Amino acid sequence: MRSSGMLPQMLMKALYVLLALSIVAIVAAVGAMFWRLRWHLQRPHITPPSPVLEVAPEQEPVEKM
C-alpha cells in the first residue's frame, strides 16, 4: 500500500509550490512599490497652485456704531 504514502508527499509538494509562489508575489510587490516610489521621487515636482493653499487677505474687524 504505497499509495497511502503518496498523498501526503504530493500535498507537501503542492504546499511548497504555493509557498514559493507566495514569496515570489510578495517580493515582486515590494520591488514594484520601491520602483514606483523611486520614479515618483525623481520626477520634477511641478504642481499647479491650489486655491486652498492661497492666503486670503485679512479682513478688518467691523466697528460697532
mmCIF file as Biopython writes it, N, C-alpha, C and O atoms, coordinates in Angstrom:
data_model
#
loop_
_atom_site.group_PDB
_atom_site.id
_atom_site.type_symbol
_atom_site.label_atom_id
_atom_site.label_alt_id
_atom_site.label_comp_id
_atom_site.label_asym_id
_atom_site.label_entity_id
_atom_site.label_seq_id
_atom_site.pdbx_PDB_ins_code
_atom_site.Cartn_x
_atom_site.Cartn_y
_atom_site.Cartn_z
_atom_site.occupancy
_atom_site.B_iso_or_equiv
_atom_site.auth_seq_id
_atom_site.auth_asym_id
_atom_site.pdbx_PDB_model_num
ATOM 1   N N  . MET A ? 1  ? 0.823   -1.183  0.000   1.0 0.0 1  A 1 
ATOM 2   C CA . MET A ? 1  ? 0.000   0.000   0.000   1.0 0.0 1  A 1 
ATOM 3   C C  . MET A ? 1  ? 0.871   1.252   0.000   1.0 0.0 1  A 1 
ATOM 4   O O  . MET A ? 1  ? 0.940   1.971   0.997   1.0 0.0 1  A 1 
ATOM 5   N N  . ARG A ? 2  ? 1.508   1.495   -1.082  1.0 0.0 2  A 1 
ATOM 6   C CA . ARG A ? 2  ? 2.327   2.695   -1.202  1.0 0.0 2  A 1 
ATOM 7   C C  . ARG A ? 2  ? 1.511   3.928   -1.512  1.0 0.0 2  A 1 
ATOM 8   O O  . ARG A ? 2  ? 1.971   5.045   -1.274  1.0 0.0 2  A 1 
ATOM 9   N N  . SER A ? 3  ? 0.312   3.754   -2.037  1.0 0.0 3  A 1 
ATOM 10  C CA . SER A ? 3  ? -0.495  4.900   -2.445  1.0 0.0 3  A 1 
ATOM 11  C C  . SER A ? 3  ? -0.884  5.777   -1.259  1.0 0.0 3  A 1 
ATOM 12  O O  . SER A ? 3  ? -1.089  6.980   -1.424  1.0 0.0 3  A 1 
ATOM 13  N N  . SER A ? 4  ? -0.989  5.190   -0.060  1.0 0.0 4  A 1 
ATOM 14  C CA . SER A ? 4  ? -1.346  5.999   1.104   1.0 0.0 4  A 1 
ATOM 15  C C  . SER A ? 4  ? -0.209  6.949   1.489   1.0 0.0 4  A 1 
ATOM 16  O O  . SER A ? 4  ? -0.459  7.996   2.085   1.0 0.0 4  A 1 
ATOM 17  N N  . GLY A ? 5  ? 1.027   6.597   1.158   1.0 0.0 5  A 1 
ATOM 18  C CA . GLY A ? 5  ? 2.155   7.470   1.464   1.0 0.0 5  A 1 
ATOM 19  C C  . GLY A ? 5  ? 2.383   8.542   0.406   1.0 0.0 5  A 1 
ATOM 20  O O  . GLY A ? 5  ? 3.095   9.514   0.658   1.0 0.0 5  A 1 
ATOM 21  N N  . MET A ? 6  ? 1.791   8.379   -0.770  1.0 0.0 6  A 1 
ATOM 22  C CA . MET A ? 6  ? 1.990   9.343   -1.854  1.0 0.0 6  A 1 
ATOM 23  C C  . MET A ? 6  ? 1.179   10.611  -1.643  1.0 0.0 6  A 1 
ATOM 24  O O  . MET A ? 6  ? 1.616   11.696  -2.025  1.0 0.0 6  A 1 
ATOM 25  N N  . LEU A ? 7  ? -0.003  10.486  -1.036  1.0 0.0 7  A 1 
ATOM 26  C CA . LEU A ? 7  ? -0.867  11.653  -0.879  1.0 0.0 7  A 1 
ATOM 27  C C  . LEU A ? 7  ? -0.231  12.730  -0.004  1.0 0.0 7  A 1 
ATOM 28  O O  . LEU A ? 7  ? -0.196  13.888  -0.419  1.0 0.0 7  A 1 
ATOM 29  N N  . PRO A ? 8  ? 0.273   12.403  1.188   1.0 0.0 8  A 1 
ATOM 30  C CA . PRO A ? 8  ? 0.915   13.449  1.985   1.0 0.0 8  A 1 
ATOM 31  C C  . PRO A ? 8  ? 2.148   14.037  1.280   1.0 0.0 8  A 1 
ATOM 32  O O  . PRO A ? 8  ? 2.431   15.228  1.415   1.0 0.0 8  A 1 
ATOM 33  N N  . GLN A ? 9  ? 2.865   13.217  0.542   1.0 0.0 9  A 1 
ATOM 34  C CA . GLN A ? 9  ? 4.052   13.700  -0.165  1.0 0.0 9  A 1 
ATOM 35  C C  . GLN A ? 9  ? 3.648   14.681  -1.275  1.0 0.0 9  A 1 
ATOM 36  O O  . GLN A ? 9  ? 4.296   15.713  -1.450  1.0 0.0 9  A 1 
ATOM 37  N N  . MET A ? 10 ? 2.595   14.370  -2.017  1.0 0.0 10 A 1 
ATOM 38  C CA . MET A ? 10 ? 2.119   15.263  -3.072  1.0 0.0 10 A 1 
ATOM 39  C C  . MET A ? 10 ? 1.542   16.547  -2.473  1.0 0.0 10 A 1 
ATOM 40  O O  . MET A ? 10 ? 1.698   17.634  -3.029  1.0 0.0 10 A 1 
ATOM 41  N N  . LEU A ? 11 ? 0.874   16.398  -1.332  1.0 0.0 11 A 1 
ATOM 42  C CA . LEU A ? 11 ? 0.321   17.571  -0.656  1.0 0.0 11 A 1 
ATOM 43  C C  . LEU A ? 11 ? 1.438   18.496  -0.190  1.0 0.0 11 A 1 
ATOM 44  O O  . LEU A ? 11 ? 1.323   19.715  -0.311  1.0 0.0 11 A 1 
ATOM 45  N N  . MET A ? 12 ? 2.511   17.930  0.340   1.0 0.0 12 A 1 
ATOM 46  C CA . MET A ? 12 ? 3.643   18.747  0.784   1.0 0.0 12 A 1 
ATOM 47  C C  . MET A ? 12 ? 4.293   19.467  -0.400  1.0 0.0 12 A 1 
ATOM 48  O O  . MET A ? 12 ? 4.681   20.629  -0.284  1.0 0.0 12 A 1 
ATOM 49  N N  . LYS A ? 13 ? 4.411   18.771  -1.543  1.0 0.0 13 A 1 
ATOM 50  C CA . LYS A ? 13 ? 4.987   19.412  -2.724  1.0 0.0 13 A 1 
ATOM 51  C C  . LYS A ? 13 ? 4.108   20.568  -3.192  1.0 0.0 13 A 1 
ATOM 52  O O  . LYS A ? 13 ? 4.605   21.633  -3.561  1.0 0.0 13 A 1 
ATOM 53  N N  . ALA A ? 14 ? 2.804   20.343  -3.171  1.0 0.0 14 A 1 
ATOM 54  C CA . ALA A ? 14 ? 1.877   21.403  -3.574  1.0 0.0 14 A 1 
ATOM 55  C C  . ALA A ? 14 ? 1.964   22.598  -2.625  1.0 0.0 14 A 1 
ATOM 56  O O  . ALA A ? 14 ? 1.907   23.750  -3.054  1.0 0.0 14 A 1 
ATOM 57  N N  . LEU A ? 15 ? 2.103   22.309  -1.339  1.0 0.0 15 A 1 
ATOM 58  C CA . LEU A ? 15 ? 2.225   23.401  -0.370  1.0 0.0 15 A 1 
ATOM 59  C C  . LEU A ? 15 ? 3.537   24.155  -0.536  1.0 0.0 15 A 1 
ATOM 60  O O  . LEU A ? 15 ? 3.567   25.375  -0.374  1.0 0.0 15 A 1 
ATOM 61  N N  . TYR A ? 16 ? 4.628   23.451  -0.858  1.0 0.0 16 A 1 
ATOM 62  C CA . TYR A ? 16 ? 5.904   24.119  -1.116  1.0 0.0 16 A 1 
ATOM 63  C C  . TYR A ? 16 ? 5.820   25.006  -2.354  1.0 0.0 16 A 1 
ATOM 64  O O  . TYR A ? 16 ? 6.380   26.102  -2.370  1.0 0.0 16 A 1 
ATOM 65  N N  . VAL A ? 17 ? 5.122   24.540  -3.390  1.0 0.0 17 A 1 
ATOM 66  C CA . VAL A ? 17 ? 4.941   25.363  -4.597  1.0 0.0 17 A 1 
ATOM 67  C C  . VAL A ? 17 ? 4.115   26.598  -4.260  1.0 0.0 17 A 1 
ATOM 68  O O  . VAL A ? 17 ? 4.437   27.699  -4.707  1.0 0.0 17 A 1 
ATOM 69  N N  . LEU A ? 18 ? 3.057   26.425  -3.477  1.0 0.0 18 A 1 
ATOM 70  C CA . LEU A ? 18 ? 2.237   27.552  -3.063  1.0 0.0 18 A 1 
ATOM 71  C C  . LEU A ? 18 ? 3.042   28.541  -2.221  1.0 0.0 18 A 1 
ATOM 72  O O  . LEU A ? 18 ? 2.896   29.752  -2.382  1.0 0.0 18 A 1 
ATOM 73  N N  . LEU A ? 19 ? 3.870   28.044  -1.345  1.0 0.0 19 A 1 
ATOM 74  C CA . LEU A ? 19 ? 4.733   28.910  -0.535  1.0 0.0 19 A 1 
ATOM 75  C C  . LEU A ? 19 ? 5.709   29.685  -1.415  1.0 0.0 19 A 1 
ATOM 76  O O  . LEU A ? 19 ? 5.898   30.887  -1.228  1.0 0.0 19 A 1 
ATOM 77  N N  . ALA A ? 20 ? 6.325   29.002  -2.367  1.0 0.0 20 A 1 
ATOM 78  C CA . ALA A ? 20 ? 7.270   29.662  -3.262  1.0 0.0 20 A 1 
ATOM 79  C C  . ALA A ? 20 ? 6.582   30.741  -4.090  1.0 0.0 20 A 1 
ATOM 80  O O  . ALA A ? 20 ? 7.117   31.838  -4.250  1.0 0.0 20 A 1 
ATOM 81  N N  . LEU A ? 21 ? 5.393   30.433  -4.618  1.0 0.0 21 A 1 
ATOM 82  C CA . LEU A ? 21 ? 4.660   31.436  -5.392  1.0 0.0 21 A 1 
ATOM 83  C C  . LEU A ? 21 ? 4.265   32.635  -4.528  1.0 0.0 21 A 1 
ATOM 84  O O  . LEU A ? 21 ? 4.296   33.772  -4.999  1.0 0.0 21 A 1 
ATOM 85  N N  . SER A ? 22 ? 3.901   32.394  -3.289  1.0 0.0 22 A 1 
ATOM 86  C CA . SER A ? 22 ? 3.539   33.485  -2.383  1.0 0.0 22 A 1 
ATOM 87  C C  . SER A ? 22 ? 4.740   34.383  -2.097  1.0 0.0 22 A 1 
ATOM 88  O O  . SER A ? 22 ? 4.620   35.608  -2.092  1.0 0.0 22 A 1 
ATOM 89  N N  . ILE A ? 23 ? 5.882   33.775  -1.862  1.0 0.0 23 A 1 
ATOM 90  C CA . ILE A ? 23 ? 7.092   34.561  -1.591  1.0 0.0 23 A 1 
ATOM 91  C C  . ILE A ? 23 ? 7.486   35.374  -2.819  1.0 0.0 23 A 1 
ATOM 92  O O  . ILE A ? 23 ? 7.873   36.537  -2.695  1.0 0.0 23 A 1 
ATOM 93  N N  . VAL A ? 24 ? 7.391   34.770  -4.008  1.0 0.0 24 A 1 
ATOM 94  C CA . VAL A ? 24 ? 7.708   35.491  -5.241  1.0 0.0 24 A 1 
ATOM 95  C C  . VAL A ? 24 ? 6.750   36.666  -5.423  1.0 0.0 24 A 1 
ATOM 96  O O  . VAL A ? 24 ? 7.175   37.750  -5.823  1.0 0.0 24 A 1 
ATOM 97  N N  . ALA A ? 25 ? 5.466   36.466  -5.137  1.0 0.0 25 A 1 
ATOM 98  C CA . ALA A ? 25 ? 4.487   37.546  -5.276  1.0 0.0 25 A 1 
ATOM 99  C C  . ALA A ? 25 ? 4.774   38.685  -4.297  1.0 0.0 25 A 1 
ATOM 100 O O  . ALA A ? 25 ? 4.651   39.856  -4.658  1.0 0.0 25 A 1 
ATOM 101 N N  . ILE A ? 26 ? 5.149   38.355  -3.075  1.0 0.0 26 A 1 
ATOM 102 C CA . ILE A ? 26 ? 5.466   39.386  -2.081  1.0 0.0 26 A 1 
ATOM 103 C C  . ILE A ? 26 ? 6.699   40.175  -2.500  1.0 0.0 26 A 1 
ATOM 104 O O  . ILE A ? 26 ? 6.708   41.404  -2.425  1.0 0.0 26 A 1 
ATOM 105 N N  . VAL A ? 27 ? 7.738   39.472  -2.941  1.0 0.0 27 A 1 
ATOM 106 C CA . VAL A ? 27 ? 8.977   40.151  -3.369  1.0 0.0 27 A 1 
ATOM 107 C C  . VAL A ? 27 ? 8.693   41.040  -4.582  1.0 0.0 27 A 1 
ATOM 108 O O  . VAL A ? 27 ? 9.221   42.149  -4.671  1.0 0.0 27 A 1 
ATOM 109 N N  . ALA A ? 28 ? 7.873   40.567  -5.508  1.0 0.0 28 A 1 
ATOM 110 C CA . ALA A ? 28 ? 7.534   41.372  -6.686  1.0 0.0 28 A 1 
ATOM 111 C C  . ALA A ? 28 ? 6.744   42.617  -6.290  1.0 0.0 28 A 1 
ATOM 112 O O  . ALA A ? 28 ? 6.977   43.693  -6.840  1.0 0.0 28 A 1 
ATOM 113 N N  . ALA A ? 29 ? 5.829   42.486  -5.358  1.0 0.0 29 A 1 
ATOM 114 C CA . ALA A ? 29 ? 5.042   43.641  -4.919  1.0 0.0 29 A 1 
ATOM 115 C C  . ALA A ? 29 ? 5.911   44.671  -4.212  1.0 0.0 29 A 1 
ATOM 116 O O  . ALA A ? 29 ? 5.762   45.872  -4.442  1.0 0.0 29 A 1 
ATOM 117 N N  . VAL A ? 30 ? 6.814   44.213  -3.355  1.0 0.0 30 A 1 
ATOM 118 C CA . VAL A ? 30 ? 7.715   45.143  -2.657  1.0 0.0 30 A 1 
ATOM 119 C C  . VAL A ? 30 ? 8.650   45.820  -3.659  1.0 0.0 30 A 1 
ATOM 120 O O  . VAL A ? 30 ? 8.892   47.023  -3.564  1.0 0.0 30 A 1 
ATOM 121 N N  . GLY A ? 31 ? 9.172   45.059  -4.611  1.0 0.0 31 A 1 
ATOM 122 C CA . GLY A ? 31 ? 10.039  45.639  -5.635  1.0 0.0 31 A 1 
ATOM 123 C C  . GLY A ? 31 ? 9.311   46.670  -6.476  1.0 0.0 31 A 1 
ATOM 124 O O  . GLY A ? 31 ? 9.868   47.727  -6.770  1.0 0.0 31 A 1 
ATOM 125 N N  . ALA A ? 32 ? 8.072   46.382  -6.871  1.0 0.0 32 A 1 
ATOM 126 C CA . ALA A ? 32 ? 7.296   47.338  -7.654  1.0 0.0 32 A 1 
ATOM 127 C C  . ALA A ? 32 ? 6.994   48.591  -6.838  1.0 0.0 32 A 1 
ATOM 128 O O  . ALA A ? 32 ? 6.981   49.697  -7.378  1.0 0.0 32 A 1 
ATOM 129 N N  . MET A ? 33 ? 6.752   48.423  -5.548  1.0 0.0 33 A 1 
ATOM 130 C CA . MET A ? 33 ? 6.476   49.576  -4.694  1.0 0.0 33 A 1 
ATOM 131 C C  . MET A ? 33 ? 7.686   50.495  -4.616  1.0 0.0 33 A 1 
ATOM 132 O O  . MET A ? 33 ? 7.553   51.713  -4.737  1.0 0.0 33 A 1 
ATOM 133 N N  . PHE A ? 34 ? 8.878   49.911  -4.413  1.0 0.0 34 A 1 
ATOM 134 C CA . PHE A ? 34 ? 10.081  50.742  -4.337  1.0 0.0 34 A 1 
ATOM 135 C C  . PHE A ? 34 ? 10.424  51.364  -5.690  1.0 0.0 34 A 1 
ATOM 136 O O  . PHE A ? 34 ? 10.901  52.498  -5.742  1.0 0.0 34 A 1 
ATOM 137 N N  . TRP A ? 35 ? 10.188  50.635  -6.789  1.0 0.0 35 A 1 
ATOM 138 C CA . TRP A ? 35 ? 10.448  51.182  -8.119  1.0 0.0 35 A 1 
ATOM 139 C C  . TRP A ? 35 ? 9.532   52.368  -8.386  1.0 0.0 35 A 1 
ATOM 140 O O  . TRP A ? 35 ? 9.972   53.387  -8.918  1.0 0.0 35 A 1 
ATOM 141 N N  . ARG A ? 36 ? 8.254   52.239  -8.018  1.0 0.0 36 A 1 
ATOM 142 C CA . ARG A ? 36 ? 7.306   53.346  -8.203  1.0 0.0 36 A 1 
ATOM 143 C C  . ARG A ? 36 ? 7.657   54.523  -7.303  1.0 0.0 36 A 1 
ATOM 144 O O  . ARG A ? 36 ? 7.549   55.674  -7.726  1.0 0.0 36 A 1 
ATOM 145 N N  . LEU A ? 37 ? 8.071   54.255  -6.081  1.0 0.0 37 A 1 
ATOM 146 C CA . LEU A ? 37 ? 8.467   55.334  -5.176  1.0 0.0 37 A 1 
ATOM 147 C C  . LEU A ? 37 ? 9.684   56.066  -5.708  1.0 0.0 37 A 1 
ATOM 148 O O  . LEU A ? 37 ? 9.737   57.296  -5.671  1.0 0.0 37 A 1 
ATOM 149 N N  . ARG A ? 38 ? 10.669  55.315  -6.205  1.0 0.0 38 A 1 
ATOM 150 C CA . ARG A ? 38 ? 11.863  55.946  -6.778  1.0 0.0 38 A 1 
ATOM 151 C C  . ARG A ? 38 ? 11.504  56.787  -7.992  1.0 0.0 38 A 1 
ATOM 152 O O  . ARG A ? 38 ? 12.021  57.892  -8.155  1.0 0.0 38 A 1 
ATOM 153 N N  . TRP A ? 39 ? 10.618  56.272  -8.853  1.0 0.0 39 A 1 
ATOM 154 C CA . TRP A ? 39 ? 10.183  57.012  -10.030 1.0 0.0 39 A 1 
ATOM 155 C C  . TRP A ? 39 ? 9.453   58.284  -9.620  1.0 0.0 39 A 1 
ATOM 156 O O  . TRP A ? 39 ? 9.628   59.335  -10.236 1.0 0.0 39 A 1 
ATOM 157 N N  . HIS A ? 40 ? 8.634   58.182  -8.576  1.0 0.0 40 A 1 
ATOM 158 C CA . HIS A ? 40 ? 7.879   59.344  -8.114  1.0 0.0 40 A 1 
ATOM 159 C C  . HIS A ? 40 ? 8.801   60.408  -7.530  1.0 0.0 40 A 1 
ATOM 160 O O  . HIS A ? 40 ? 8.582   61.601  -7.735  1.0 0.0 40 A 1 
ATOM 161 N N  . LEU A ? 41 ? 9.822   59.981  -6.810  1.0 0.0 41 A 1 
ATOM 162 C CA . LEU A ? 41 ? 10.724  60.949  -6.183  1.0 0.0 41 A 1 
ATOM 163 C C  . LEU A ? 41 ? 11.675  61.592  -7.189  1.0 0.0 41 A 1 
ATOM 164 O O  . LEU A ? 41 ? 12.185  62.680  -6.921  1.0 0.0 41 A 1 
ATOM 165 N N  . GLN A ? 42 ? 11.932  60.967  -8.331  1.0 0.0 42 A 1 
ATOM 166 C CA . GLN A ? 42 ? 12.840  61.528  -9.325  1.0 0.0 42 A 1 
ATOM 167 C C  . GLN A ? 42 ? 12.146  62.508  -10.260 1.0 0.0 42 A 1 
ATOM 168 O O  . GLN A ? 42 ? 12.816  63.281  -10.945 1.0 0.0 42 A 1 
ATOM 169 N N  . ARG A ? 43 ? 10.813  62.491  -10.302 1.0 0.0 43 A 1 
ATOM 170 C CA . ARG A ? 43 ? 10.089  63.403  -11.188 1.0 0.0 43 A 1 
ATOM 171 C C  . ARG A ? 43 ? 10.235  64.831  -10.695 1.0 0.0 43 A 1 
ATOM 172 O O  . ARG A ? 43 ? 10.318  65.062  -9.488  1.0 0.0 43 A 1 
ATOM 173 N N  . PRO A ? 44 ? 10.267  65.792  -11.608 1.0 0.0 44 A 1 
ATOM 174 C CA . PRO A ? 44 ? 10.250  67.187  -11.144 1.0 0.0 44 A 1 
ATOM 175 C C  . PRO A ? 44 ? 8.886   67.499  -10.542 1.0 0.0 44 A 1 
ATOM 176 O O  . PRO A ? 44 ? 7.845   67.138  -11.090 1.0 0.0 44 A 1 
ATOM 177 N N  . HIS A ? 45 ? 8.920   68.160  -9.430  1.0 0.0 45 A 1 
ATOM 178 C CA . HIS A ? 45 ? 7.677   68.468  -8.721  1.0 0.0 45 A 1 
ATOM 179 C C  . HIS A ? 45 ? 7.135   69.808  -9.184  1.0 0.0 45 A 1 
ATOM 180 O O  . HIS A ? 45 ? 7.419   70.845  -8.583  1.0 0.0 45 A 1 
ATOM 181 N N  . ILE A ? 46 ? 6.364   69.781  -10.241 1.0 0.0 46 A 1 
ATOM 182 C CA . ILE A ? 46 ? 5.714   70.988  -10.737 1.0 0.0 46 A 1 
ATOM 183 C C  . ILE A ? 46 ? 4.228   70.794  -10.490 1.0 0.0 46 A 1 
ATOM 184 O O  . ILE A ? 46 ? 3.562   70.029  -11.187 1.0 0.0 46 A 1 
ATOM 185 N N  . THR A ? 47 ? 3.727   71.490  -9.497  1.0 0.0 47 A 1 
ATOM 186 C CA . THR A ? 47 ? 2.320   71.361  -9.160  1.0 0.0 47 A 1 
ATOM 187 C C  . THR A ? 47 ? 1.645   72.703  -9.367  1.0 0.0 47 A 1 
ATOM 188 O O  . THR A ? 47 ? 2.210   73.739  -9.017  1.0 0.0 47 A 1 
ATOM 189 N N  . PRO A ? 48 ? 0.466   72.701  -9.920  1.0 0.0 48 A 1 
ATOM 190 C CA . PRO A ? 48 ? -0.235  73.967  -10.090 1.0 0.0 48 A 1 
ATOM 191 C C  . PRO A ? 48 ? -0.648  74.524  -8.733  1.0 0.0 48 A 1 
ATOM 192 O O  . PRO A ? 48 ? -0.892  73.767  -7.793  1.0 0.0 48 A 1 
ATOM 193 N N  . PRO A ? 49 ? -0.724  75.837  -8.633  1.0 0.0 49 A 1 
ATOM 194 C CA . PRO A ? 49 ? -1.120  76.409  -7.343  1.0 0.0 49 A 1 
ATOM 195 C C  . PRO A ? 49 ? -2.546  75.997  -6.981  1.0 0.0 49 A 1 
ATOM 196 O O  . PRO A ? 49 ? -3.449  76.017  -7.817  1.0 0.0 49 A 1 
ATOM 197 N N  . SER A ? 50 ? -2.719  75.636  -5.756  1.0 0.0 50 A 1 
ATOM 198 C CA . SER A ? 50 ? -4.017  75.178  -5.289  1.0 0.0 50 A 1 
ATOM 199 C C  . SER A ? 50 ? -4.750  76.346  -4.633  1.0 0.0 50 A 1 
ATOM 200 O O  . SER A ? 50 ? -4.148  77.084  -3.854  1.0 0.0 50 A 1 
ATOM 201 N N  . PRO A ? 51 ? -6.026  76.528  -4.928  1.0 0.0 51 A 1 
ATOM 202 C CA . PRO A ? 51 ? -6.751  77.637  -4.291  1.0 0.0 51 A 1 
ATOM 203 C C  . PRO A ? 51 ? -6.891  77.458  -2.783  1.0 0.0 51 A 1 
ATOM 204 O O  . PRO A ? 51 ? -7.104  78.432  -2.061  1.0 0.0 51 A 1 
ATOM 205 N N  . VAL A ? 52 ? -6.775  76.232  -2.306  1.0 0.0 52 A 1 
ATOM 206 C CA . VAL A ? 52 ? -6.880  76.001  -0.865  1.0 0.0 52 A 1 
ATOM 207 C C  . VAL A ? 52 ? -5.660  76.566  -0.145  1.0 0.0 52 A 1 
ATOM 208 O O  . VAL A ? 52 ? -5.765  77.039  0.986   1.0 0.0 52 A 1 
ATOM 209 N N  . LEU A ? 53 ? -4.501  76.514  -0.805  1.0 0.0 53 A 1 
ATOM 210 C CA . LEU A ? 53 ? -3.272  76.954  -0.161  1.0 0.0 53 A 1 
ATOM 211 C C  . LEU A ? 53 ? -3.032  78.466  -0.279  1.0 0.0 53 A 1 
ATOM 212 O O  . LEU A ? 53 ? -2.114  78.990  0.351   1.0 0.0 53 A 1 
ATOM 213 N N  . GLU A ? 54 ? -3.841  79.169  -1.072  1.0 0.0 54 A 1 
ATOM 214 C CA . GLU A ? 54 ? -3.644  80.603  -1.219  1.0 0.0 54 A 1 
ATOM 215 C C  . GLU A ? 54 ? -4.006  81.305  0.081   1.0 0.0 54 A 1 
ATOM 216 O O  . GLU A ? 54 ? -4.916  80.886  0.796   1.0 0.0 54 A 1 
ATOM 217 N N  . VAL A ? 55 ? -3.284  82.373  0.375   1.0 0.0 55 A 1 
ATOM 218 C CA . VAL A ? 55 ? -3.526  83.120  1.604   1.0 0.0 55 A 1 
ATOM 219 C C  . VAL A ? 55 ? -4.624  84.135  1.335   1.0 0.0 55 A 1 
ATOM 220 O O  . VAL A ? 55 ? -4.525  84.937  0.406   1.0 0.0 55 A 1 
ATOM 221 N N  . ALA A ? 56 ? -5.652  84.099  2.137   1.0 0.0 56 A 1 
ATOM 222 C CA . ALA A ? 56 ? -6.764  85.041  1.984   1.0 0.0 56 A 1 
ATOM 223 C C  . ALA A ? 56 ? -6.361  86.392  2.581   1.0 0.0 56 A 1 
ATOM 224 O O  . ALA A ? 56 ? -5.671  86.443  3.600   1.0 0.0 56 A 1 
ATOM 225 N N  . PRO A ? 57 ? -6.788  87.472  1.953   1.0 0.0 57 A 1 
ATOM 226 C CA . PRO A ? 57 ? -6.462  88.780  2.531   1.0 0.0 57 A 1 
ATOM 227 C C  . PRO A ? 57 ? -7.165  88.953  3.870   1.0 0.0 57 A 1 
ATOM 228 O O  . PRO A ? 57 ? -8.280  88.476  4.081   1.0 0.0 57 A 1 
ATOM 229 N N  . GLU A ? 58 ? -6.481  89.647  4.760   1.0 0.0 58 A 1 
ATOM 230 C CA . GLU A ? 58 ? -7.048  89.829  6.101   1.0 0.0 58 A 1 
ATOM 231 C C  . GLU A ? 58 ? -8.189  90.832  6.046   1.0 0.0 58 A 1 
ATOM 232 O O  . GLU A ? 58 ? -8.115  91.840  5.342   1.0 0.0 58 A 1 
ATOM 233 N N  . GLN A ? 59 ? -9.223  90.548  6.783   1.0 0.0 59 A 1 
ATOM 234 C CA . GLN A ? 59 ? -10.361 91.470  6.847   1.0 0.0 59 A 1 
ATOM 235 C C  . GLN A ? 59 ? -10.265 92.293  8.111   1.0 0.0 59 A 1 
ATOM 236 O O  . GLN A ? 59 ? -9.864  91.809  9.170   1.0 0.0 59 A 1 
ATOM 237 N N  . GLU A ? 60 ? -10.641 93.541  7.973   1.0 0.0 60 A 1 
ATOM 238 C CA . GLU A ? 60 ? -10.644 94.422  9.169   1.0 0.0 60 A 1 
ATOM 239 C C  . GLU A ? 60 ? -11.897 94.150  9.971   1.0 0.0 60 A 1 
ATOM 240 O O  . GLU A ? 60 ? -12.954 93.872  9.403   1.0 0.0 60 A 1 
ATOM 241 N N  . PRO A ? 61 ? -11.791 94.228  11.282  1.0 0.0 61 A 1 
ATOM 242 C CA . PRO A ? 61 ? -12.981 93.996  12.100  1.0 0.0 61 A 1 
ATOM 243 C C  . PRO A ? 61 ? -14.018 95.087  11.853  1.0 0.0 61 A 1 
ATOM 244 O O  . PRO A ? 61 ? -13.680 96.245  11.610  1.0 0.0 61 A 1 
ATOM 245 N N  . VAL A ? 62 ? -15.258 94.700  11.919  1.0 0.0 62 A 1 
ATOM 246 C CA . VAL A ? 62 ? -16.348 95.645  11.721  1.0 0.0 62 A 1 
ATOM 247 C C  . VAL A ? 62 ? -16.525 96.449  12.990  1.0 0.0 62 A 1 
ATOM 248 O O  . VAL A ? 62 ? -16.604 95.888  14.083  1.0 0.0 62 A 1 
ATOM 249 N N  . GLU A ? 63 ? -16.587 97.788  12.844  1.0 0.0 63 A 1 
ATOM 250 C CA . GLU A ? 63 ? -16.753 98.641  14.029  1.0 0.0 63 A 1 
ATOM 251 C C  . GLU A ? 63 ? -18.238 98.759  14.357  1.0 0.0 63 A 1 
ATOM 252 O O  . GLU A ? 63 ? -19.087 98.871  13.473  1.0 0.0 63 A 1 
ATOM 253 N N  . LYS A ? 64 ? -18.522 98.731  15.662  1.0 0.0 64 A 1 
ATOM 254 C CA . LYS A ? 64 ? -19.904 98.895  16.095  1.0 0.0 64 A 1 
ATOM 255 C C  . LYS A ? 64 ? -20.255 100.380 16.070  1.0 0.0 64 A 1 
ATOM 256 O O  . LYS A ? 64 ? -19.429 101.241 16.373  1.0 0.0 64 A 1 
ATOM 257 N N  . MET A ? 65 ? -21.471 100.642 15.710  1.0 0.0 65 A 1 
ATOM 258 C CA . MET A ? 65 ? -21.892 102.049 15.639  1.0 0.0 65 A 1 
ATOM 259 C C  . MET A ? 65 ? -22.569 102.476 16.889  1.0 0.0 65 A 1 
ATOM 260 O O  . MET A ? 65 ? -22.988 103.628 17.002  1.0 0.0 65 A 1 
#
